[in-house]
Amino acid sequence: MAVAGVAGTGKTTLARRIAEVIDAPHIEIDALYHGQDWVPRESFFDDVRSLVAQERWTTEWQYSAARPLVAERADIVVWLDLPFWTTTLPRVVRRTLWRWLRREVLWNGKVESPLHTFFTDPEHIVRWAISTRFTYRTQVPALETASLPVMVVRLRSKKEVERWLEGPLLRSTRDNAG
């Protein structure tokens, strides 16, 4: 199962929660991607292939080159399509600031860039969230019309996320358990 959405929507948090509910491993795709100095790891595609070859898994639907590998093997893609200006942007700013203040180690020893680099780094995570906020509006619906056997679940609010976790996801897990 994969979780799609712009940076800051809560993809990783939701993917972890889903993994707990369905009793499957969660592998953070950023950890597979980022190497030294934020350079992509050479083993990224092999690692993604290994991940999706497992019977059950959860990850984030990111990195354009990896998305087809993940979509081919996912049974469900959960699309977090939360309000950008009132939910996602404040969340990504808070998260970035919090990580930077705590000097939180992310992937392979990396730490978050300071917020002031927002003005100088075109790939700063906050700028990235702003510039890519419409990307999923075309990419995710295209999955439903592709010849892939994947179901798309579009969640547009925190309440919808909670209802889906407690309702349809939990019920489908129980149905498949026995």
N, CA, C and O atoms as a DFTB+ gen file, in Angstrom:
712 C
 N C O
     1  1       0.851      -1.162       0.000
     2  2       0.000       0.000       0.000
     3  2       0.899       1.227       0.000
     4  3       1.949       1.242       0.642
     5  1       0.475       2.254      -0.726
     6  2       1.262       3.475      -0.824
     7  2       0.413       4.677      -0.446
     8  3      -0.808       4.671      -0.598
     9  1       1.089       5.713       0.051
    10  2       0.412       6.944       0.424
    11  2       0.994       8.078      -0.408
    12  3       2.203       8.313      -0.395
    13  1       0.116       8.786      -1.139
    14  2       0.519       9.879      -2.016
    15  2       0.083      11.210      -1.431
    16  3      -0.888      11.286      -0.678
    17  1       0.808      12.251      -1.785
    18  2       0.440      13.595      -1.377
    19  2       1.645      14.506      -1.422
    20  3       2.790      14.054      -1.442
    21  1       1.367      15.795      -1.439
    22  2       2.425      16.786      -1.487
    23  2       3.219      16.745      -0.172
    24  3       2.726      16.256       0.844
    25  1       4.444      17.260      -0.208
    26  2       5.282      17.307       0.995
    27  2       4.527      18.010       2.119
    28  3       3.969      19.090       1.925
    29  1       4.518      17.394       3.278
    30  2       3.875      17.985       4.439
    31  2       2.465      17.529       4.712
    32  3       1.870      17.957       5.701
    33  1       1.900      16.668       3.866
    34  2       0.517      16.232       4.094
    35  2       0.410      15.187       5.196
    36  3      -0.669      14.975       5.750
    37  1       1.505      14.544       5.511
    38  2       1.468      13.496       6.531
    39  2       1.554      12.102       5.939
    40  3       1.065      11.144       6.537
    41  1       2.171      11.977       4.768
    42  2       2.278      10.670       4.090
    43  2       2.968       9.635       4.974
    44  3       2.467       8.523       5.147
    45  1       4.109      10.004       5.525
    46  2       4.884       9.048       6.312
    47  2       4.142       8.658       7.581
    48  3       4.111       7.485       7.956
    49  1       3.550       9.639       8.238
    50  2       2.790       9.352       9.455
    51  2       1.636       8.400       9.144
    52  3       1.418       7.427       9.866
    53  1       0.900       8.683       8.073
    54  2      -0.220       7.805       7.716
    55  2       0.277       6.431       7.285
    56  3      -0.322       5.421       7.655
    57  1       1.348       6.372       6.517
    58  2       1.880       5.072       6.084
    59  2       2.266       4.226       7.297
    60  3       2.027       3.019       7.310
    61  1       2.859       4.848       8.313
    62  2       3.200       4.110       9.546
    63  2       1.943       3.596      10.238
    64  3       1.899       2.454      10.695
    65  1       0.920       4.447      10.311
    66  2      -0.322       4.039      10.967
    67  2      -0.990       2.894      10.212
    68  3      -1.491       1.950      10.822
    69  1      -0.994       2.982       8.886
    70  2      -1.565       1.911       8.071
    71  2      -0.804       0.619       8.309
    72  3      -1.406      -0.444       8.454
    73  1       0.513       0.708       8.350
    74  2       1.342      -0.484       8.569
    75  2       0.974      -1.173       9.877
    76  3       0.932      -2.402       9.945
    77  1       0.707      -0.382      10.916
    78  2       0.293      -0.967      12.197
    79  2      -1.041      -1.682      12.058
    80  3      -1.208      -2.794      12.559
    81  1      -1.988      -1.050      11.383
    82  2      -3.332      -1.622      11.238
    83  2      -3.295      -2.913      10.435
    84  3      -3.957      -3.885      10.800
    85  1      -2.533      -2.938       9.350
    86  2      -2.532      -4.124       8.484
    87  2      -1.402      -5.090       8.820
    88  3      -1.224      -6.105       8.146
    89  1      -0.643      -4.774       9.861
    90  2       0.464      -5.618      10.317
    91  2       1.449      -5.901       9.177
    92  3       1.733      -7.049       8.832
    93  1       1.952      -4.809       8.614
    94  2       2.906      -4.894       7.507
    95  2       4.070      -3.951       7.803
    96  3       3.919      -3.007       8.578
    97  1       5.212      -4.196       7.202
    98  2       6.323      -3.264       7.418
    99  2       6.089      -1.940       6.708
   100  3       5.478      -1.888       5.640
   101  1       6.582      -0.880       7.317
   102  2       6.605       0.435       6.658
   103  2       8.061       0.758       6.387
   104  3       8.885       0.769       7.302
   105  1       8.369       1.017       5.152
   106  2       9.703       1.450       4.757
   107  2       9.568       2.864       4.214
   108  3       8.862       3.089       3.231
   109  1      10.241       3.815       4.847
   110  2      10.181       5.199       4.403
   111  2      11.008       5.340       3.127
   112  3      12.218       5.114       3.135
   113  1      10.353       5.711       2.043
   114  2      11.030       5.757       0.750
   115  2      12.141       6.808       0.728
   116  3      13.107       6.660      -0.020
   117  1      12.022       7.866       1.536
   118  2      13.109       8.848       1.636
   119  2      14.397       8.198       2.146
   120  3      15.491       8.559       1.711
   121  1      14.268       7.251       3.059
   122  2      15.450       6.575       3.595
   123  2      16.131       5.722       2.525
   124  3      17.347       5.531       2.558
   125  1      15.352       5.215       1.586
   126  2      15.937       4.445       0.485
   127  2      16.596       5.370      -0.534
   128  3      17.572       4.991      -1.180
   129  1      16.067       6.572      -0.676
   130  2      16.507       7.493      -1.718
   131  2      17.746       8.308      -1.351
   132  3      18.695       8.385      -2.131
   133  1      17.735       8.911      -0.173
   134  2      18.782       9.876       0.188
   135  2      20.062       9.214       0.667
   136  3      20.054       8.387       1.578
   137  1      21.168       9.598       0.028
   138  2      22.494       9.167       0.449
   139  2      23.275      10.337       0.999
   140  3      22.699      11.331       1.441
   141  1      24.583      10.215       0.968
   142  2      25.458      11.283       1.438
   143  2      25.173      12.575       0.683
   144  3      24.922      12.556      -0.522
   145  1      25.214      13.690       1.393
   146  2      25.040      15.017       0.790
   147  2      23.771      15.127      -0.047
   148  3      23.745      15.841      -1.048
   149  1      22.720      14.419       0.363
   150  2      21.415      14.447      -0.295
   151  2      21.452      13.894      -1.722
   152  3      20.523      14.115      -2.499
   153  1      22.514      13.181      -2.062
   154  2      22.631      12.577      -3.387
   155  2      21.863      11.257      -3.378
   156  3      21.956      10.503      -2.410
   157  1      21.104      10.962      -4.439
   158  2      20.361       9.688      -4.480
   159  2      21.314       8.492      -4.355
   160  3      22.400       8.485      -4.933
   161  1      20.891       7.497      -3.602
   162  2      21.681       6.284      -3.431
   163  2      21.629       5.450      -4.712
   164  3      20.582       5.350      -5.351
   165  1      22.753       4.859      -5.077
   166  2      22.810       4.029      -6.281
   167  2      21.889       2.831      -6.195
   168  3      21.403       2.348      -7.219
   169  1      21.644       2.350      -5.006
   170  2      20.827       1.151      -4.828
   171  2      19.328       1.463      -4.725
   172  3      18.532       0.569      -4.439
   173  1      18.940       2.725      -4.955
   174  2      17.550       3.130      -4.747
   175  2      16.553       2.230      -5.479
   176  3      15.636       1.700      -4.853
   177  1      16.710       2.052      -6.766
   178  2      15.726       1.256      -7.527
   179  2      15.726      -0.205      -7.099
   180  3      14.666      -0.825      -7.021
   181  1      16.886      -0.753      -6.824
   182  2      16.944      -2.130      -6.334
   183  2      16.243      -2.244      -4.986
   184  3      15.530      -3.215      -4.733
   185  1      16.445      -1.253      -4.122
   186  2      15.788      -1.262      -2.812
   187  2      14.271      -1.143      -2.947
   188  3      13.528      -1.803      -2.221
   189  1      13.812      -0.303      -3.875
   190  2      12.363      -0.168      -4.097
   191  2      11.808      -1.483      -4.650
   192  3      10.747      -1.937      -4.221
   193  1      12.512      -2.087      -5.585
   194  2      12.068      -3.388      -6.128
   195  2      11.961      -4.438      -5.019
   196  3      10.996      -5.201      -4.973
   197  1      12.947      -4.472      -4.131
   198  2      12.910      -5.425      -3.011
   199  2      11.735      -5.147      -2.094
   200  3      11.071      -6.072      -1.627
   201  1      11.478      -3.873      -1.836
   202  2      10.360      -3.502      -0.977
   203  2       9.043      -3.993      -1.557
   204  3       8.277      -4.669      -0.871
   205  1       8.770      -3.660      -2.814
   206  2       7.466      -3.987      -3.393
   207  2       7.334      -5.458      -3.771
   208  3       6.242      -5.914      -4.110
   209  1       8.427      -6.199      -3.715
   210  2       8.354      -7.641      -3.968
   211  2       7.811      -8.393      -2.754
   212  3       7.413      -9.553      -2.866
   213  1       7.796      -7.735      -1.600
   214  2       7.260      -8.363      -0.402
   215  2       5.746      -8.530      -0.537
   216  3       5.096      -7.824      -1.308
   217  1       5.213      -9.457       0.212
   218  2       3.767      -9.690       0.147
   219  2       2.968      -8.502       0.675
   220  3       1.952      -8.120       0.095
   221  1       3.432      -7.924       1.772
   222  2       2.730      -6.783       2.377
   223  2       3.752      -5.718       2.717
   224  3       4.852      -6.022       3.176
   225  1       3.381      -4.465       2.488
   226  2       4.283      -3.348       2.763
   227  2       3.504      -2.042       2.689
   228  3       2.407      -1.991       2.133
   229  1       4.078      -0.996       3.252
   230  2       3.570       0.358       3.068
   231  2       4.766       1.276       2.825
   232  3       5.850       1.073       3.371
   233  1       4.543       2.271       2.008
   234  2       5.553       3.294       1.740
   235  2       4.864       4.524       1.180
   236  3       3.646       4.545       1.007
   237  1       5.650       5.538       0.901
   238  2       5.130       6.768       0.330
   239  2       5.288       6.704      -1.194
   240  3       6.263       6.156      -1.708
   241  1       4.319       7.267      -1.891
   242  2       4.345       7.276      -3.366
   243  2       5.046       8.544      -3.817
   244  3       4.408       9.558      -4.100
   245  1       6.362       8.473      -3.879
   246  2       7.211       9.618      -4.204
   247  2       8.241       9.217      -5.239
   248  3       8.394       8.044      -5.579
   249  1       8.938      10.222      -5.727
   250  2      10.031      10.074      -6.689
   251  2       9.486       9.519      -8.005
   252  3       9.160       8.338      -8.121
   253  1       9.402      10.402      -8.980
   254  2       8.747      10.083     -10.248
   255  2       9.264       8.805     -10.883
   256  3       8.488       8.067     -11.490
   257  1      10.541       8.527     -10.763
   258  2      11.085       7.314     -11.377
   259  2      10.649       6.052     -10.629
   260  3      10.575       4.978     -11.226
   261  1      10.360       6.170      -9.330
   262  2       9.958       4.998      -8.539
   263  2       8.444       4.786      -8.505
   264  3       7.976       3.690      -8.196
   265  1       7.694       5.813      -8.816
   266  2       6.235       5.698      -8.728
   267  2       5.666       4.535      -9.540
   268  3       4.792       3.829      -9.036
   269  1       6.123       4.304     -10.773
   270  2       5.570       3.163     -11.513
   271  2       5.840       1.818     -10.824
   272  3       4.977       0.940     -10.833
   273  1       7.018       1.651     -10.232
   274  2       7.336       0.396      -9.527
   275  2       6.382       0.189      -8.354
   276  3       5.877      -0.912      -8.134
   277  1       6.148       1.259      -7.612
   278  2       5.270       1.173      -6.441
   279  2       3.827       0.947      -6.880
   280  3       3.137       0.100      -6.314
   281  1       3.364       1.695      -7.882
   282  2       1.966       1.585      -8.333
   283  2       1.663       0.210      -8.914
   284  3       0.556      -0.303      -8.751
   285  1       2.638      -0.387      -9.590
   286  2       2.443      -1.735     -10.166
   287  2       2.096      -2.766      -9.114
   288  3       1.313      -3.682      -9.364
   289  1       2.681      -2.618      -7.934
   290  2       2.534      -3.638      -6.899
   291  2       1.587      -3.248      -5.769
   292  3       1.251      -4.083      -4.930
   293  1       1.156      -1.996      -5.739
   294  2       0.255      -1.555      -4.671
   295  2      -1.164      -2.010      -4.970
   296  3      -1.599      -1.992      -6.121
   297  1      -1.876      -2.413      -3.944
   298  2      -3.287      -2.720      -4.118
   299  2      -4.129      -1.459      -3.884
   300  3      -5.203      -1.296      -4.464
   301  1      -3.617      -0.568      -3.017
   302  2      -4.300       0.682      -2.711
   303  2      -3.277       1.817      -2.693
   304  3      -2.178       1.670      -2.159
   305  1      -3.652       2.942      -3.281
   306  2      -2.894       4.179      -3.125
   307  2      -3.816       5.153      -2.399
   308  3      -4.867       5.534      -2.914
   309  1      -3.412       5.543      -1.211
   310  2      -4.176       6.510      -0.432
   311  2      -3.643       7.888      -0.796
   312  3      -2.452       8.163      -0.648
   313  1      -4.532       8.747      -1.272
   314  2      -4.146      10.084      -1.705
   315  2      -4.583      11.098      -0.656
   316  3      -5.775      11.348      -0.473
   317  1      -3.602      11.677       0.030
   318  2      -3.878      12.739       0.983
   319  2      -3.978      14.052       0.214
   320  3      -2.965      14.653      -0.141
   321  1      -5.182      14.479      -0.033
   322  2      -5.449      15.701      -0.787
   323  2      -6.038      16.731       0.172
   324  3      -7.187      17.153       0.039
   325  1      -5.213      17.122       1.140
   326  2      -5.650      18.023       2.193
   327  2      -5.576      19.478       1.716
   328  3      -4.825      19.783       0.789
   329  1      -6.343      20.373       2.335
   330  2      -6.269      21.788       1.963
   331  2      -4.834      22.302       2.104
   332  3      -4.225      22.163       3.165
   333  1      -4.303      22.885       1.049
   334  2      -2.888      23.243       1.053
   335  2      -2.569      24.404       1.987
   336  3      -1.714      24.274       2.863
   337  1      -3.243      25.533       1.813
   338  2      -2.858      26.744       2.528
   339  2      -3.186      26.692       4.014
   340  3      -2.504      27.333       4.814
   341  1      -4.208      25.948       4.399
   342  2      -4.614      25.928       5.808
   343  2      -4.125      24.707       6.575
   344  3      -4.074      24.734       7.805
   345  1      -3.769      23.646       5.878
   346  2      -3.345      22.425       6.564
   347  2      -1.917      22.039       6.195
   348  3      -1.055      21.936       7.068
   349  1      -1.667      21.828       4.918
   350  2      -0.383      21.286       4.486
   351  2       0.770      22.263       4.665
   352  3       1.792      21.902       5.249
   353  1       0.628      23.490       4.178
   354  2       1.725      24.452       4.285
   355  2       2.100      24.732       5.742
   356  3       3.284      24.676       6.074
   357  1       1.150      25.028       6.619
   358  2       1.547      25.229       8.020
   359  2       2.228      23.990       8.618
   360  3       3.152      24.112       9.423
   361  1       1.769      22.812       8.223
   362  2       2.352      21.576       8.745
   363  2       3.798      21.413       8.286
   364  3       4.661      21.065       9.092
   365  1       4.080      21.657       7.003
   366  2       5.442      21.470       6.509
   367  2       6.379      22.531       7.092
   368  3       7.548      22.241       7.347
   369  1       5.888      23.748       7.307
   370  2       6.721      24.781       7.928
   371  2       7.035      24.402       9.373
   372  3       8.191      24.466       9.789
   373  1       6.015      24.007      10.146
   374  2       6.233      23.595      11.540
   375  2       7.201      22.419      11.623
   376  3       8.129      22.419      12.431
   377  1       6.972      21.423      10.779
   378  2       7.833      20.225      10.803
   379  2       9.270      20.584      10.474
   380  3      10.191      20.115      11.143
   381  1       9.478      21.403       9.462
   382  2      10.824      21.785       9.056
   383  2      11.522      22.558      10.160
   384  3      12.681      22.293      10.481
   385  1      10.820      23.502      10.733
   386  2      11.388      24.301      11.819
   387  2      11.711      23.421      13.025
   388  3      12.786      23.542      13.613
   389  1      10.801      22.554      13.386
   390  2      10.989      21.664      14.530
   391  2      12.194      20.745      14.308
   392  3      13.024      20.581      15.202
   393  1      12.288      20.159      13.139
   394  2      13.425      19.283      12.839
   395  2      14.747      20.049      12.892
   396  3      15.753      19.549      13.395
   397  1      14.722      21.266      12.364
   398  2      15.943      22.063      12.336
   399  2      16.352      22.479      13.748
   400  3      17.524      22.371      14.108
   401  1      15.397      22.953      14.549
   402  2      15.699      23.370      15.916
   403  2      16.247      22.214      16.757
   404  3      17.157      22.406      17.563
   405  1      15.702      21.041      16.569
   406  2      16.140      19.852      17.327
   407  2      17.355      19.176      16.705
   408  3      17.919      18.241      17.273
   409  1      17.754      19.664      15.521
   410  2      18.864      19.049      14.782
   411  2      18.585      17.559      14.585
   412  3      19.475      16.717      14.699
   413  1      17.324      17.267      14.288
   414  2      16.880      15.890      14.107
   415  2      17.586      15.252      12.908
   416  3      17.613      15.809      11.811
   417  1      18.147      14.090      13.146
   418  2      18.821      13.368      12.070
   419  2      17.760      12.664      11.237
   420  3      16.930      11.915      11.752
   421  1      17.810      12.925       9.943
   422  2      16.830      12.339       9.035
   423  2      17.405      11.064       8.439
   424  3      17.543      10.072       9.154
   425  1      17.738      11.056       7.177
   426  2      18.183       9.850       6.499
   427  2      19.682       9.920       6.267
   428  3      20.213      10.922       5.790
   429  1      20.343       8.837       6.615
   430  2      21.778       8.713       6.381
   431  2      22.557       9.905       6.929
   432  3      23.469      10.417       6.278
   433  1      22.187      10.341       8.133
   434  2      22.920      11.391       8.821
   435  2      22.578      12.807       8.423
   436  3      23.208      13.746       8.909
   437  1      21.613      12.991       7.564
   438  2      21.260      14.335       7.093
   439  2      20.365      15.042       8.109
   440  3      19.614      14.411       8.853
   441  1      20.468      16.377       8.115
   442  2      19.583      17.191       8.945
   443  2      18.871      18.199       8.045
   444  3      19.331      18.511       6.947
   445  1      17.754      18.691       8.531
   446  2      16.929      19.643       7.783
   447  2      17.690      20.951       7.570
   448  3      18.424      21.406       8.447
   449  1      17.503      21.543       6.394
   450  2      18.095      22.851       6.096
   451  2      17.387      23.922       6.917
   452  3      16.194      23.796       7.194
   453  1      18.101      24.973       7.309
   454  2      17.446      26.059       8.044
   455  2      16.359      26.708       7.190
   456  3      16.434      26.700       5.961
   457  1      15.354      27.266       7.851
   458  2      14.253      27.897       7.122
   459  2      14.724      29.045       6.245
   460  3      14.122      29.287       5.198
   461  1      15.775      29.762       6.628
   462  2      16.209      30.900       5.815
   463  2      16.703      30.465       4.439
   464  3      16.744      31.281       3.518
   465  1      17.079      29.199       4.281
   466  2      17.507      28.732       2.955
   467  2      16.326      28.609       1.999
   468  3      16.503      28.347       0.810
   469  1      15.126      28.801       2.528
   470  2      13.934      28.867       1.685
   471  2      14.138      29.889       0.562
   472  3      13.660      29.693      -0.555
   473  1      14.841      30.967       0.859
   474  2      15.030      32.053      -0.105
   475  2      16.137      31.776      -1.113
   476  3      16.194      32.424      -2.158
   477  1      17.021      30.821      -0.814
   478  2      18.170      30.584      -1.693
   479  2      18.181      29.216      -2.355
   480  3      18.813      29.035      -3.396
   481  1      17.497      28.266      -1.770
   482  2      17.520      26.887      -2.276
   483  2      16.192      26.566      -2.965
   484  3      15.164      26.441      -2.299
   485  1      16.209      26.430      -4.305
   486  2      14.942      26.150      -5.010
   487  2      14.331      24.798      -4.640
   488  3      13.154      24.561      -4.912
   489  1      15.112      23.910      -4.026
   490  2      14.577      22.604      -3.625
   491  2      14.330      22.516      -2.126
   492  3      14.138      21.423      -1.593
   493  1      14.334      23.659      -1.440
   494  2      13.996      23.665      -0.018
   495  2      12.626      23.013       0.133
   496  3      11.746      23.247      -0.696
   497  1      12.426      22.220       1.147
   498  2      11.213      21.417       1.281
   499  2       9.940      22.268       1.283
   500  3       8.917      21.837       0.751
   501  1       9.983      23.459       1.867
   502  2       8.790      24.315       1.873
   503  2       8.518      24.828       0.461
   504  3       7.370      24.829       0.016
   505  1       9.555      25.264      -0.244
   506  2       9.365      25.704      -1.639
   507  2       8.910      24.541      -2.506
   508  3       8.078      24.713      -3.397
   509  1       9.453      23.356      -2.246
   510  2       9.078      22.162      -2.995
   511  2       7.588      21.876      -2.810
   512  3       6.881      21.565      -3.769
   513  1       7.124      21.983      -1.573
   514  2       5.699      21.750      -1.300
   515  2       4.831      22.737      -2.081
   516  3       3.809      22.357      -2.654
   517  1       5.241      23.997      -2.099
   518  2       4.465      25.017      -2.813
   519  2       4.476      24.752      -4.318
   520  3       3.433      24.805      -4.971
   521  1       5.647      24.468      -4.859
   522  2       5.751      24.329      -6.322
   523  2       5.146      23.042      -6.858
   524  3       4.803      22.973      -8.039
   525  1       5.008      22.023      -6.024
   526  2       4.471      20.737      -6.498
   527  2       3.050      20.472      -6.004
   528  3       2.547      19.358      -6.151
   529  1       2.407      21.461      -5.430
   530  2       1.114      21.221      -4.787
   531  2       0.013      20.752      -5.734
   532  3      -0.973      20.170      -5.282
   533  1       0.158      20.991      -7.034
   534  2      -0.872      20.546      -7.980
   535  2      -0.503      19.248      -8.691
   536  3      -1.327      18.692      -9.417
   537  1       0.706      18.763      -8.499
   538  2       1.211      17.583      -9.208
   539  2       0.304      16.365      -9.062
   540  3       0.018      15.673     -10.040
   541  1      -0.140      16.111      -7.852
   542  2      -0.904      14.892      -7.596
   543  2      -2.311      14.939      -8.181
   544  3      -2.950      13.901      -8.353
   545  1      -2.793      16.136      -8.485
   546  2      -4.144      16.278      -9.031
   547  2      -4.282      15.652     -10.413
   548  3      -5.391      15.347     -10.849
   549  1      -3.166      15.461     -11.101
   550  2      -3.204      14.766     -12.390
   551  2      -2.641      13.351     -12.279
   552  3      -3.155      12.422     -12.902
   553  1      -1.593      13.192     -11.488
   554  2      -0.917      11.895     -11.421
   555  2      -1.727      10.812     -10.727
   556  3      -1.783       9.678     -11.203
   557  1      -2.350      11.147      -9.612
   558  2      -3.085      10.105      -8.873
   559  2      -4.340       9.657      -9.624
   560  3      -4.540       8.451      -9.766
   561  1      -5.192      10.554     -10.108
   562  2      -6.357      10.093     -10.869
   563  2      -5.968       9.271     -12.100
   564  3      -6.727       8.400     -12.524
   565  1      -4.804       9.537     -12.670
   566  2      -4.351       8.757     -13.829
   567  2      -4.144       7.289     -13.467
   568  3      -4.243       6.422     -14.336
   569  1      -3.859       6.998     -12.198
   570  2      -3.699       5.605     -11.773
   571  2      -4.992       4.817     -11.973
   572  3      -4.969       3.639     -12.330
   573  1      -6.111       5.485     -11.737
   574  2      -7.411       4.809     -11.846
   575  2      -7.755       4.460     -13.284
   576  3      -8.492       3.505     -13.531
   577  1      -7.232       5.219     -14.229
   578  2      -7.529       4.938     -15.632
   579  2      -6.439       4.106     -16.291
   580  3      -6.600       3.657     -17.426
   581  1      -5.323       3.896     -15.583
   582  2      -4.249       3.046     -16.115
   583  2      -4.688       1.596     -16.009
   584  3      -5.695       1.281     -15.374
   585  1      -3.935       0.738     -16.626
   586  2      -4.286      -0.687     -16.610
   587  2      -3.709      -1.381     -15.375
   588  3      -3.328      -2.550     -15.433
   589  1      -3.650      -0.674     -14.292
   590  2      -3.132      -1.242     -13.046
   591  2      -4.296      -1.642     -12.144
   592  3      -5.318      -0.957     -12.115
   593  1      -4.154      -2.730     -11.416
   594  2      -5.228      -3.145     -10.495
   595  2      -5.112      -2.444      -9.140
   596  3      -5.072      -3.103      -8.101
   597  1      -5.060      -1.111      -9.151
   598  2      -4.890      -0.363      -7.917
   599  2      -6.134       0.476      -7.639
   600  3      -6.706       1.085      -8.543
   601  1      -6.536       0.496      -6.384
   602  2      -7.659       1.322      -5.965
   603  2      -7.092       2.601      -5.360
   604  3      -6.136       2.558      -4.585
   605  1      -7.680       3.733      -5.714
   606  2      -7.267       5.012      -5.154
   607  2      -8.305       5.441      -4.118
   608  3      -9.506       5.469      -4.389
   609  1      -7.812       5.772      -2.930
   610  2      -8.665       6.287      -1.866
   611  2      -8.242       7.734      -1.633
   612  3      -7.134       7.996      -1.165
   613  1      -9.129       8.672      -1.962
   614  2      -8.816      10.098      -1.824
   615  2      -9.385      10.608      -0.512
   616  3     -10.589      10.530      -0.269
   617  1      -8.503      11.130       0.331
   618  2      -8.902      11.657       1.627
   619  2      -8.602      13.153       1.653
   620  3      -7.467      13.567       1.416
   621  1      -9.629      13.969       1.944
   622  2      -9.502      15.425       1.808
   623  2      -9.468      16.189       3.121
   624  3      -9.399      17.418       3.117
   625  1      -9.514      15.486       4.238
   626  2      -9.453      16.178       5.532
   627  2      -8.900      15.212       6.575
   628  3      -8.846      14.001       6.362
   629  1      -8.492      15.777       7.701
   630  2      -8.010      14.933       8.801
   631  2      -9.133      14.009       9.290
   632  3      -8.890      12.856       9.647
   633  1     -10.361      14.531       9.301
   634  2     -11.500      13.710       9.730
   635  2     -11.702      12.524       8.790
   636  3     -11.956      11.410       9.247
   637  1     -11.591      12.754       7.489
   638  2     -11.730      11.652       6.530
   639  2     -10.630      10.609       6.743
   640  3     -10.882       9.409       6.631
   641  1      -9.431      11.057       7.045
   642  2      -8.325      10.123       7.310
   643  2      -8.684       9.228       8.488
   644  3      -8.554       8.006       8.408
   645  1      -9.132       9.833       9.576
   646  2      -9.470       9.064      10.781
   647  2     -10.630       8.109      10.530
   648  3     -10.593       6.957      10.963
   649  1     -11.656       8.582       9.831
   650  2     -12.807       7.712       9.525
   651  2     -12.377       6.527       8.683
   652  3     -12.819       5.402       8.917
   653  1     -11.506       6.774       7.691
   654  2     -11.053       5.684       6.820
   655  2     -10.207       4.678       7.590
   656  3     -10.360       3.470       7.412
   657  1      -9.315       5.174       8.447
   658  2      -8.488       4.258       9.247
   659  2      -9.340       3.388      10.158
   660  3      -9.086       2.191      10.300
   661  1     -10.336       3.981      10.764
   662  2     -11.178       3.257      11.713
   663  2     -12.278       2.453      11.041
   664  3     -12.833       1.537      11.648
   665  1     -12.597       2.781       9.806
   666  2     -13.691       2.124       9.114
   667  2     -13.222       1.173       8.043
   668  3     -12.875       0.029       8.336
   669  1     -13.206       1.632       6.793
   670  2     -12.906       0.729       5.675
   671  2     -11.570      -0.003       5.780
   672  3     -11.506      -1.192       5.471
   673  1     -10.512       0.668       6.203
   674  2      -9.217      -0.016       6.295
   675  2      -9.267      -1.109       7.341
   676  3      -8.847      -2.236       7.080
   677  1      -9.765      -0.798       8.502
   678  2      -9.828      -1.772       9.580
   679  2     -10.718      -2.954       9.205
   680  3     -10.378      -4.104       9.482
   681  1     -11.864      -2.667       8.573
   682  2     -12.771      -3.756       8.145
   683  2     -12.110      -4.650       7.098
   684  3     -12.221      -5.874       7.167
   685  1     -11.425      -4.044       6.132
   686  2     -10.799      -4.864       5.078
   687  2      -9.691      -5.720       5.663
   688  3      -9.461      -6.832       5.189
   689  1      -9.001      -5.228       6.681
   690  2      -7.942      -6.002       7.328
   691  2      -8.535      -7.211       8.035
   692  3      -8.007      -8.319       7.937
   693  1      -9.650      -6.989       8.756
   694  2     -10.295      -8.104       9.445
   695  2     -10.814      -9.139       8.443
   696  3     -10.678     -10.342       8.665
   697  1     -11.403      -8.674       7.350
   698  2     -11.942      -9.583       6.332
   699  2     -10.844     -10.437       5.711
   700  3     -11.067     -11.615       5.433
   701  1      -9.661      -9.867       5.489
   702  2      -8.566     -10.598       4.861
   703  2      -7.800     -11.467       5.858
   704  3      -6.998     -12.306       5.449
   705  1      -8.032     -11.281       7.148
   706  2      -7.283     -12.037       8.152
   707  2      -7.800     -13.457       8.309
   708  3      -7.064     -14.334       8.761
   709  1      -9.004     -13.689       7.958
   710  2      -9.541     -14.979       8.303
   711  2      -9.969     -15.785       7.167
   712  3     -10.444     -16.907       7.349
